[in-house]
Amino acid sequence: MKEKSAVDRIQIPVDTEHLVEPVAREIHNSWVSWRKSSGFQYGEEADYEKKMHPHCRDWDELPPEHRESDYLAAKAAIKTLDLQGLIETSPRHRVAATCGCYDVLHDGHISQLVACRCLADEVIVFLNSDESIKRIKGEHKPVMSLEARISLLRAVKYVDSIIVFHEDTPVEALEKFFESRQDVGCGNFFWLKPAWDYARMGIPERETVQNRGGIILYFDSPIPERSSSDIISRIKEGISVLDF
């Protein structure tokens, strides 16, 4: 009898099986975008010195035998969400939101936005204004203007809309958002908070989200060493960011 593969051993509810393919696709294409941004390209054999990899191509061009790791990751994500009661069997419009400065935008941010898209039909970014960033991080910030940061986020396919807030926290902006969106709240709103932000400053918007029946999730980046501040420091010091 043939031994079950790692993917087959992860059991998910039958009515969530339709999610595996799109989630796996997003996971793979996000990985390809990250690799290509580092200079990688397709090659028949993996060669990290030459920056070549057989998986470095679009999902539709990927042979079935190269998709198993993405299916495994997708099933594991779906299983985890199901165990937490976050997957419904009946279709319902879901909204995932997160907040930040995005100054400068990097692959760690993209991973966070991919996570939002995997959870929801609509992804909203609450974005700190220039004045907000200056109060929080000092007069030398932001490096990129609000207009530039908005333009970059609008170019990210996972983002549906952007809400700019001028306060130190997104609490007031969230309250106004909930007032304008009566369809969002109990069970269909997810607030993704980076784990490193939670450890550093907590979640001042916790009460606002939970009072509306929203669900707070902590995002643990697959690239924890990456930060905008470190990238900016490296650039100022003339240190390469290619292998960072």
Beta strands, then each sheet from edge to edge (+ up, - down):
strand 1: 41-42
strand 2: 52-53
strand 3: 95-100
strand 4: 122-128
strand 5: 161-165
strand 6: 189-194
strand 7: 215-219
sheet 1: 1+ 2+
sheet 2: 5+ 4+ 3+ 6+ 7+
end
